[in-house]
Amino acid sequence: MDLLNQVLTLVTKFAIIGGGLWLVWGVVVLAGGLKDKNGPALQSGIWQIVGGGLIIAAAALFSSVVS
């Protein structure tokens, strides 16, 4: 059972890191869209930021349920 808890903890850490990277990449895309005044890039960047935030929130919720 201890091994299962360690694996689940590791998975949640990687999910939080992955969500953070996705969020940061969304900020980069958004900044590029703002610089070029490109509407589709703005929309893509905003949705990536939202998606990264949701991944982080889901991983944090999963972490609290596991422990």
N, CA, C and O atoms as a CHARMM CRD file, in Angstrom:
* protein
*
  268
    1    1 MET  N      0.82700  -1.19300   0.00000 PROA 1      0.00000
    2    1 MET  CA     0.00000   0.00000   0.00000 PROA 1      0.00000
    3    1 MET  C      0.86800   1.25300   0.00000 PROA 1      0.00000
    4    1 MET  O      0.49600   2.27700  -0.57100 PROA 1      0.00000
    5    2 ASP  N      2.03000   1.16100   0.64600 PROA 2      0.00000
    6    2 ASP  CA     2.92800   2.30900   0.69000 PROA 2      0.00000
    7    2 ASP  C      3.46200   2.63900  -0.70400 PROA 2      0.00000
    8    2 ASP  O      3.62600   3.80800  -1.05100 PROA 2      0.00000
    9    3 LEU  N      3.73300   1.59900  -1.50000 PROA 3      0.00000
   10    3 LEU  CA     4.21900   1.79900  -2.86500 PROA 3      0.00000
   11    3 LEU  C      3.15600   2.49800  -3.70300 PROA 3      0.00000
   12    3 LEU  O      3.47600   3.38500  -4.49400 PROA 3      0.00000
   13    4 LEU  N      1.90500   2.11000  -3.53800 PROA 4      0.00000
   14    4 LEU  CA     0.80900   2.73800  -4.28000 PROA 4      0.00000
   15    4 LEU  C      0.69200   4.21600  -3.93500 PROA 4      0.00000
   16    4 LEU  O      0.49000   5.04600  -4.82100 PROA 4      0.00000
   17    5 ASN  N      0.81800   4.54800  -2.66200 PROA 5      0.00000
   18    5 ASN  CA     0.76400   5.95500  -2.25200 PROA 5      0.00000
   19    5 ASN  C      1.93000   6.75300  -2.83400 PROA 5      0.00000
   20    5 ASN  O      1.75500   7.90100  -3.24100 PROA 5      0.00000
   21    6 GLN  N      3.10800   6.15500  -2.87300 PROA 6      0.00000
   22    6 GLN  CA     4.26200   6.84000  -3.45400 PROA 6      0.00000
   23    6 GLN  C      4.07100   7.08300  -4.94400 PROA 6      0.00000
   24    6 GLN  O      4.41000   8.15100  -5.45300 PROA 6      0.00000
   25    7 VAL  N      3.52500   6.08500  -5.64400 PROA 7      0.00000
   26    7 VAL  CA     3.28800   6.22700  -7.08000 PROA 7      0.00000
   27    7 VAL  C      2.24500   7.31200  -7.33500 PROA 7      0.00000
   28    7 VAL  O      2.42200   8.14400  -8.22500 PROA 7      0.00000
   29    8 LEU  N      1.17000   7.30900  -6.57000 PROA 8      0.00000
   30    8 LEU  CA     0.12800   8.32100  -6.75200 PROA 8      0.00000
   31    8 LEU  C      0.64400   9.72000  -6.42800 PROA 8      0.00000
   32    8 LEU  O      0.26900  10.68400  -7.09500 PROA 8      0.00000
   33    9 THR  N      1.48600   9.84000  -5.42800 PROA 9      0.00000
   34    9 THR  CA     2.08900  11.12300  -5.09000 PROA 9      0.00000
   35    9 THR  C      2.99300  11.60300  -6.22300 PROA 9      0.00000
   36    9 THR  O      2.98300  12.78200  -6.57500 PROA 9      0.00000
   37   10 LEU  N      3.76100  10.69800  -6.78300 PROA 10     0.00000
   38   10 LEU  CA     4.64400  11.04400  -7.89700 PROA 10     0.00000
   39   10 LEU  C      3.84500  11.47100  -9.12700 PROA 10     0.00000
   40   10 LEU  O      4.21200  12.42800  -9.80900 PROA 10     0.00000
   41   11 VAL  N      2.76400  10.76700  -9.40700 PROA 11     0.00000
   42   11 VAL  CA     1.91600  11.11500 -10.55600 PROA 11     0.00000
   43   11 VAL  C      1.29800  12.49400 -10.35600 PROA 11     0.00000
   44   11 VAL  O      1.25200  13.28600 -11.29600 PROA 11     0.00000
   45   12 THR  N      0.83100  12.79100  -9.16800 PROA 12     0.00000
   46   12 THR  CA     0.23600  14.10900  -8.93200 PROA 12     0.00000
   47   12 THR  C      1.27900  15.21600  -9.03800 PROA 12     0.00000
   48   12 THR  O      0.97200  16.30400  -9.52400 PROA 12     0.00000
   49   13 LYS  N      2.50900  14.95500  -8.58900 PROA 13     0.00000
   50   13 LYS  CA     3.56800  15.96200  -8.72700 PROA 13     0.00000
   51   13 LYS  C      3.85600  16.23500 -10.19400 PROA 13     0.00000
   52   13 LYS  O      3.99400  17.38900 -10.60000 PROA 13     0.00000
   53   14 PHE  N      3.94800  15.16700 -10.99500 PROA 14     0.00000
   54   14 PHE  CA     4.19900  15.35500 -12.41800 PROA 14     0.00000
   55   14 PHE  C      3.03300  16.06200 -13.10200 PROA 14     0.00000
   56   14 PHE  O      3.24800  16.86600 -14.01000 PROA 14     0.00000
   57   15 ALA  N      1.79500  15.77300 -12.67700 PROA 15     0.00000
   58   15 ALA  CA     0.63900  16.45500 -13.25600 PROA 15     0.00000
   59   15 ALA  C      0.66000  17.94600 -12.92100 PROA 15     0.00000
   60   15 ALA  O      0.32900  18.77500 -13.76800 PROA 15     0.00000
   61   16 ILE  N      1.04300  18.28800 -11.70600 PROA 16     0.00000
   62   16 ILE  CA     1.12700  19.69600 -11.32600 PROA 16     0.00000
   63   16 ILE  C      2.23400  20.39200 -12.10800 PROA 16     0.00000
   64   16 ILE  O      2.05500  21.51900 -12.57000 PROA 16     0.00000
   65   17 ILE  N      3.37600  19.72700 -12.25900 PROA 17     0.00000
   66   17 ILE  CA     4.46800  20.31400 -13.04200 PROA 17     0.00000
   67   17 ILE  C      4.06000  20.46100 -14.50100 PROA 17     0.00000
   68   17 ILE  O      4.32600  21.49200 -15.11800 PROA 17     0.00000
   69   18 GLY  N      3.41900  19.44600 -15.05300 PROA 18     0.00000
   70   18 GLY  CA     2.95800  19.51200 -16.43500 PROA 18     0.00000
   71   18 GLY  C      1.92800  20.61000 -16.65000 PROA 18     0.00000
   72   18 GLY  O      1.96700  21.31600 -17.65800 PROA 18     0.00000
   73   19 GLY  N      1.01400  20.75400 -15.71200 PROA 19     0.00000
   74   19 GLY  CA     0.03100  21.83500 -15.80200 PROA 19     0.00000
   75   19 GLY  C      0.68500  23.20200 -15.71700 PROA 19     0.00000
   76   19 GLY  O      0.27400  24.14000 -16.40000 PROA 19     0.00000
   77   20 GLY  N      1.69800  23.31100 -14.88200 PROA 20     0.00000
   78   20 GLY  CA     2.41900  24.58100 -14.78000 PROA 20     0.00000
   79   20 GLY  C      3.15300  24.92000 -16.06600 PROA 20     0.00000
   80   20 GLY  O      3.15800  26.07100 -16.50200 PROA 20     0.00000
   81   21 LEU  N      3.77800  23.90500 -16.67700 PROA 21     0.00000
   82   21 LEU  CA     4.45700  24.13500 -17.95000 PROA 21     0.00000
   83   21 LEU  C      3.46300  24.51200 -19.04600 PROA 21     0.00000
   84   21 LEU  O      3.74300  25.38400 -19.87000 PROA 21     0.00000
   85   22 TRP  N      2.30300  23.85500 -19.05500 PROA 22     0.00000
   86   22 TRP  CA     1.26100  24.17400 -20.03900 PROA 22     0.00000
   87   22 TRP  C      0.76300  25.60600 -19.84200 PROA 22     0.00000
   88   22 TRP  O      0.52300  26.32400 -20.81200 PROA 22     0.00000
   89   23 LEU  N      0.61300  26.01300 -18.59500 PROA 23     0.00000
   90   23 LEU  CA     0.18000  27.37700 -18.28700 PROA 23     0.00000
   91   23 LEU  C      1.22700  28.39300 -18.74500 PROA 23     0.00000
   92   23 LEU  O      0.88200  29.41100 -19.34500 PROA 23     0.00000
   93   24 VAL  N      2.49400  28.12400 -18.46700 PROA 24     0.00000
   94   24 VAL  CA     3.56100  29.04500 -18.87300 PROA 24     0.00000
   95   24 VAL  C      3.63200  29.13900 -20.39300 PROA 24     0.00000
   96   24 VAL  O      3.82600  30.22500 -20.93900 PROA 24     0.00000
   97   25 TRP  N      3.47700  28.00500 -21.07900 PROA 25     0.00000
   98   25 TRP  CA     3.50500  28.03800 -22.53400 PROA 25     0.00000
   99   25 TRP  C      2.30700  28.83000 -23.06800 PROA 25     0.00000
  100   25 TRP  O      2.43000  29.50900 -24.08700 PROA 25     0.00000
  101   26 GLY  N      1.17200  28.75700 -22.40900 PROA 26     0.00000
  102   26 GLY  CA     0.01500  29.56500 -22.79100 PROA 26     0.00000
  103   26 GLY  C      0.29600  31.05100 -22.65900 PROA 26     0.00000
  104   26 GLY  O     -0.15600  31.84400 -23.48500 PROA 26     0.00000
  105   27 VAL  N      1.03300  31.43400 -21.63300 PROA 27     0.00000
  106   27 VAL  CA     1.42000  32.84300 -21.46800 PROA 27     0.00000
  107   27 VAL  C      2.33600  33.27100 -22.60800 PROA 27     0.00000
  108   27 VAL  O      2.21700  34.38800 -23.11200 PROA 27     0.00000
  109   28 VAL  N      3.25200  32.39100 -23.02100 PROA 28     0.00000
  110   28 VAL  CA     4.14700  32.70700 -24.13800 PROA 28     0.00000
  111   28 VAL  C      3.34000  32.88700 -25.42300 PROA 28     0.00000
  112   28 VAL  O      3.57300  33.83500 -26.17200 PROA 28     0.00000
  113   29 VAL  N      2.40400  31.99400 -25.67800 PROA 29     0.00000
  114   29 VAL  CA     1.56600  32.09600 -26.87500 PROA 29     0.00000
  115   29 VAL  C      0.72400  33.36500 -26.82200 PROA 29     0.00000
  116   29 VAL  O      0.57800  34.05700 -27.82900 PROA 29     0.00000
  117   30 LEU  N      0.17600  33.67000 -25.66200 PROA 30     0.00000
  118   30 LEU  CA    -0.62900  34.88400 -25.50000 PROA 30     0.00000
  119   30 LEU  C      0.20800  36.12800 -25.75400 PROA 30     0.00000
  120   30 LEU  O     -0.24800  37.05900 -26.41900 PROA 30     0.00000
  121   31 ALA  N      1.41600  36.15100 -25.23600 PROA 31     0.00000
  122   31 ALA  CA     2.29100  37.30900 -25.44900 PROA 31     0.00000
  123   31 ALA  C      2.63700  37.46200 -26.92400 PROA 31     0.00000
  124   31 ALA  O      2.67500  38.58000 -27.43800 PROA 31     0.00000
  125   32 GLY  N      2.88700  36.36000 -27.60100 PROA 32     0.00000
  126   32 GLY  CA     3.15900  36.42700 -29.03200 PROA 32     0.00000
  127   32 GLY  C      1.95700  36.92400 -29.80800 PROA 32     0.00000
  128   32 GLY  O      2.10400  37.69000 -30.76000 PROA 32     0.00000
  129   33 GLY  N      0.77600  36.49900 -29.41300 PROA 33     0.00000
  130   33 GLY  CA    -0.44300  36.97300 -30.06200 PROA 33     0.00000
  131   33 GLY  C     -0.69700  38.44300 -29.81300 PROA 33     0.00000
  132   33 GLY  O     -1.18000  39.15100 -30.69600 PROA 33     0.00000
  133   34 LEU  N     -0.37500  38.90700 -28.61900 PROA 34     0.00000
  134   34 LEU  CA    -0.53300  40.34100 -28.32100 PROA 34     0.00000
  135   34 LEU  C      0.45000  41.18400 -29.12500 PROA 34     0.00000
  136   34 LEU  O      0.11700  42.27400 -29.59100 PROA 34     0.00000
  137   35 LYS  N      1.67000  40.66200 -29.28100 PROA 35     0.00000
  138   35 LYS  CA     2.68900  41.39900 -30.02700 PROA 35     0.00000
  139   35 LYS  C      2.28500  41.54100 -31.49800 PROA 35     0.00000
  140   35 LYS  O      2.44000  42.60800 -32.09100 PROA 35     0.00000
  141   36 ASP  N      1.76600  40.45600 -32.07700 PROA 36     0.00000
  142   36 ASP  CA     1.40300  40.45100 -33.48900 PROA 36     0.00000
  143   36 ASP  C     -0.03500  40.87700 -33.74800 PROA 36     0.00000
  144   36 ASP  O     -0.44600  40.98700 -34.90300 PROA 36     0.00000
  145   37 LYS  N     -0.80600  41.11900 -32.69200 PROA 37     0.00000
  146   37 LYS  CA    -2.23800  41.42800 -32.80000 PROA 37     0.00000
  147   37 LYS  C     -2.96700  40.34200 -33.60100 PROA 37     0.00000
  148   37 LYS  O     -3.73500  40.61700 -34.52200 PROA 37     0.00000
  149   38 ASN  N     -2.69000  39.10100 -33.20500 PROA 38     0.00000
  150   38 ASN  CA    -3.22400  37.92400 -33.88100 PROA 38     0.00000
  151   38 ASN  C     -4.33800  37.32700 -33.02200 PROA 38     0.00000
  152   38 ASN  O     -4.07900  36.77100 -31.95500 PROA 38     0.00000
  153   39 GLY  N     -5.57800  37.44700 -33.49700 PROA 39     0.00000
  154   39 GLY  CA    -6.73000  36.99600 -32.73600 PROA 39     0.00000
  155   39 GLY  C     -6.72300  35.52000 -32.39200 PROA 39     0.00000
  156   39 GLY  O     -6.92400  35.17400 -31.22800 PROA 39     0.00000
  157   40 PRO  N     -6.49900  34.62500 -33.36400 PROA 40     0.00000
  158   40 PRO  CA    -6.49000  33.19200 -33.02800 PROA 40     0.00000
  159   40 PRO  C     -5.39300  32.81500 -32.02700 PROA 40     0.00000
  160   40 PRO  O     -5.59900  31.93700 -31.18900 PROA 40     0.00000
  161   41 ALA  N     -4.24100  33.46500 -32.10900 PROA 41     0.00000
  162   41 ALA  CA    -3.17700  33.17600 -31.13900 PROA 41     0.00000
  163   41 ALA  C     -3.57400  33.66200 -29.74700 PROA 41     0.00000
  164   41 ALA  O     -3.25700  33.01800 -28.74700 PROA 41     0.00000
  165   42 LEU  N     -4.26300  34.79400 -29.68500 PROA 42     0.00000
  166   42 LEU  CA    -4.74500  35.28100 -28.38400 PROA 42     0.00000
  167   42 LEU  C     -5.70300  34.26800 -27.76200 PROA 42     0.00000
  168   42 LEU  O     -5.59100  33.92600 -26.58500 PROA 42     0.00000
  169   43 GLN  N     -6.64100  33.79900 -28.57300 PROA 43     0.00000
  170   43 GLN  CA    -7.62000  32.83700 -28.08000 PROA 43     0.00000
  171   43 GLN  C     -6.93500  31.53600 -27.65200 PROA 43     0.00000
  172   43 GLN  O     -7.26700  30.97000 -26.61100 PROA 43     0.00000
  173   44 SER  N     -5.98900  31.07000 -28.45000 PROA 44     0.00000
  174   44 SER  CA    -5.26300  29.84500 -28.12000 PROA 44     0.00000
  175   44 SER  C     -4.48300  30.00500 -26.82100 PROA 44     0.00000
  176   44 SER  O     -4.48200  29.10500 -25.98100 PROA 44     0.00000
  177   45 GLY  N     -3.82100  31.14500 -26.65500 PROA 45     0.00000
  178   45 GLY  CA    -3.05800  31.38800 -25.43300 PROA 45     0.00000
  179   45 GLY  C     -3.93900  31.43200 -24.19700 PROA 45     0.00000
  180   45 GLY  O     -3.59200  30.87900 -23.15400 PROA 45     0.00000
  181   46 ILE  N     -5.07000  32.08600 -24.32100 PROA 46     0.00000
  182   46 ILE  CA    -5.99800  32.17500 -23.18400 PROA 46     0.00000
  183   46 ILE  C     -6.49400  30.79200 -22.79800 PROA 46     0.00000
  184   46 ILE  O     -6.54300  30.45100 -21.61600 PROA 46     0.00000
  185   47 TRP  N     -6.86600  29.98900 -23.80600 PROA 47     0.00000
  186   47 TRP  CA    -7.37900  28.64900 -23.49400 PROA 47     0.00000
  187   47 TRP  C     -6.29400  27.73100 -22.94500 PROA 47     0.00000
  188   47 TRP  O     -6.58300  26.84900 -22.13700 PROA 47     0.00000
  189   48 GLN  N     -5.05100  27.92600 -23.37300 PROA 48     0.00000
  190   48 GLN  CA    -3.96500  27.13700 -22.79200 PROA 48     0.00000
  191   48 GLN  C     -3.73500  27.51500 -21.33700 PROA 48     0.00000
  192   48 GLN  O     -3.46800  26.64900 -20.50400 PROA 48     0.00000
  193   49 ILE  N     -3.83600  28.79500 -21.02900 PROA 49     0.00000
  194   49 ILE  CA    -3.69500  29.23400 -19.63300 PROA 49     0.00000
  195   49 ILE  C     -4.80700  28.62800 -18.77700 PROA 49     0.00000
  196   49 ILE  O     -4.55300  28.13200 -17.67900 PROA 49     0.00000
  197   50 VAL  N     -6.02600  28.67100 -19.28000 PROA 50     0.00000
  198   50 VAL  CA    -7.15600  28.08900 -18.54800 PROA 50     0.00000
  199   50 VAL  C     -6.95600  26.58100 -18.38100 PROA 50     0.00000
  200   50 VAL  O     -7.19500  26.03300 -17.30500 PROA 50     0.00000
  201   51 GLY  N     -6.51600  25.91800 -19.45200 PROA 51     0.00000
  202   51 GLY  CA    -6.28200  24.47500 -19.38200 PROA 51     0.00000
  203   51 GLY  C     -5.19600  24.11700 -18.38200 PROA 51     0.00000
  204   51 GLY  O     -5.34200  23.15900 -17.62200 PROA 51     0.00000
  205   52 GLY  N     -4.10900  24.87900 -18.37600 PROA 52     0.00000
  206   52 GLY  CA    -3.05000  24.62900 -17.40500 PROA 52     0.00000
  207   52 GLY  C     -3.52900  24.81700 -15.98400 PROA 52     0.00000
  208   52 GLY  O     -3.17600  24.04100 -15.09700 PROA 52     0.00000
  209   53 GLY  N     -4.33200  25.84200 -15.76400 PROA 53     0.00000
  210   53 GLY  CA    -4.89700  26.06000 -14.43200 PROA 53     0.00000
  211   53 GLY  C     -5.81200  24.92500 -14.00800 PROA 53     0.00000
  212   53 GLY  O     -5.80600  24.51600 -12.84700 PROA 53     0.00000
  213   54 LEU  N     -6.60200  24.41600 -14.95100 PROA 54     0.00000
  214   54 LEU  CA    -7.50000  23.30000 -14.63100 PROA 54     0.00000
  215   54 LEU  C     -6.72200  22.01800 -14.34200 PROA 54     0.00000
  216   54 LEU  O     -7.10700  21.24300 -13.46700 PROA 54     0.00000
  217   55 ILE  N     -5.63700  21.79400 -15.06800 PROA 55     0.00000
  218   55 ILE  CA    -4.80600  20.61800 -14.79900 PROA 55     0.00000
  219   55 ILE  C     -4.20400  20.70500 -13.40300 PROA 55     0.00000
  220   55 ILE  O     -4.18900  19.72100 -12.66200 PROA 55     0.00000
  221   56 ILE  N     -3.71000  21.88100 -13.05000 PROA 56     0.00000
  222   56 ILE  CA    -3.13300  22.06900 -11.71600 PROA 56     0.00000
  223   56 ILE  C     -4.19900  21.87000 -10.64000 PROA 56     0.00000
  224   56 ILE  O     -3.95000  21.21600  -9.62700 PROA 56     0.00000
  225   57 ALA  N     -5.38200  22.43400 -10.86200 PROA 57     0.00000
  226   57 ALA  CA    -6.46500  22.29300  -9.87800 PROA 57     0.00000
  227   57 ALA  C     -6.89600  20.84000  -9.73100 PROA 57     0.00000
  228   57 ALA  O     -7.11700  20.36700  -8.61600 PROA 57     0.00000
  229   58 ALA  N     -7.01700  20.12600 -10.85300 PROA 58     0.00000
  230   58 ALA  CA    -7.41400  18.71900 -10.78700 PROA 58     0.00000
  231   58 ALA  C     -6.35800  17.88400 -10.08300 PROA 58     0.00000
  232   58 ALA  O     -6.69300  16.99600  -9.29800 PROA 58     0.00000
  233   59 ALA  N     -5.08900  18.15600 -10.35300 PROA 59     0.00000
  234   59 ALA  CA    -4.02500  17.39400  -9.69200 PROA 59     0.00000
  235   59 ALA  C     -3.99100  17.69800  -8.19500 PROA 59     0.00000
  236   59 ALA  O     -3.76400  16.79600  -7.38800 PROA 59     0.00000
  237   60 ALA  N     -4.21300  18.95300  -7.81800 PROA 60     0.00000
  238   60 ALA  CA    -4.24300  19.30100  -6.38900 PROA 60     0.00000
  239   60 ALA  C     -5.44400  18.63500  -5.70600 PROA 60     0.00000
  240   60 ALA  O     -5.33500  18.15400  -4.57700 PROA 60     0.00000
  241   61 LEU  N     -6.58400  18.61100  -6.39600 PROA 61     0.00000
  242   61 LEU  CA    -7.76100  17.93300  -5.82400 PROA 61     0.00000
  243   61 LEU  C     -7.50100  16.44200  -5.68300 PROA 61     0.00000
  244   61 LEU  O     -7.84200  15.84600  -4.66100 PROA 61     0.00000
  245   62 PHE  N     -6.89800  15.83200  -6.70100 PROA 62     0.00000
  246   62 PHE  CA    -6.56900  14.41600  -6.64100 PROA 62     0.00000
  247   62 PHE  C     -5.58200  14.13300  -5.52000 PROA 62     0.00000
  248   62 PHE  O     -5.68000  13.10900  -4.84200 PROA 62     0.00000
  249   63 SER  N     -4.63000  15.04300  -5.32500 PROA 63     0.00000
  250   63 SER  CA    -3.64500  14.88700  -4.26000 PROA 63     0.00000
  251   63 SER  C     -4.31100  14.91400  -2.89700 PROA 63     0.00000
  252   63 SER  O     -3.94200  14.14700  -2.00800 PROA 63     0.00000
  253   64 SER  N     -5.28700  15.79300  -2.72700 PROA 64     0.00000
  254   64 SER  CA    -5.96800  15.85400  -1.42700 PROA 64     0.00000
  255   64 SER  C     -6.86400  14.63300  -1.19600 PROA 64     0.00000
  256   64 SER  O     -7.07000  14.22300  -0.05400 PROA 64     0.00000
  257   65 VAL  N     -7.39100  14.05800  -2.26700 PROA 65     0.00000
  258   65 VAL  CA    -8.22400  12.87300  -2.12800 PROA 65     0.00000
  259   65 VAL  C     -7.36100  11.65200  -1.81000 PROA 65     0.00000
  260   65 VAL  O     -7.75400  10.79800  -1.01500 PROA 65     0.00000
  261   66 VAL  N     -6.18800  11.57300  -2.43400 PROA 66     0.00000
  262   66 VAL  CA    -5.30200  10.42400  -2.22500 PROA 66     0.00000
  263   66 VAL  C     -4.75500  10.38900  -0.80800 PROA 66     0.00000
  264   66 VAL  O     -4.68500   9.32700  -0.19000 PROA 66     0.00000
  265   67 SER  N     -4.36700  11.55200  -0.29300 PROA 67     0.00000
  266   67 SER  CA    -3.75700  11.55500   1.03800 PROA 67     0.00000
  267   67 SER  C     -4.78000  11.70700   2.11500 PROA 67     0.00000
  268   67 SER  O     -4.43300  11.72900   3.29600 PROA 67     0.00000
